[in-house]
Amino acid sequence: MRAGDPKATRPLSMTTARTWIDRFAEAIGAPPLLDDEIDALLGLAGVAAHASERTAAPVATWLAGRAGLSPAEAKAAAERLAAELDAEA
């Protein structure tokens, strides 16, 4: 790497997703997520990304949290919406 290259000044992170998520939750004062909550959020993101543009995934997960939905409730709502949109196509 060349001097001044941003990658040269920052080591590669070998942190797992689970470690990052747990540390992020701690950093923002939130309780750690359970495995089934993470699975449901990833499922929600997958439904949103495959039923629309990929950018819908992170926004959908934010909206679910903002609405106070559990990950399972949000995933079910996303699946219903995806089915409705598919039926309209």
Helices and strands as residue ranges (DSSP letters): H 6-9, H 17-27, H 35-51, H 56-66, H 71-88
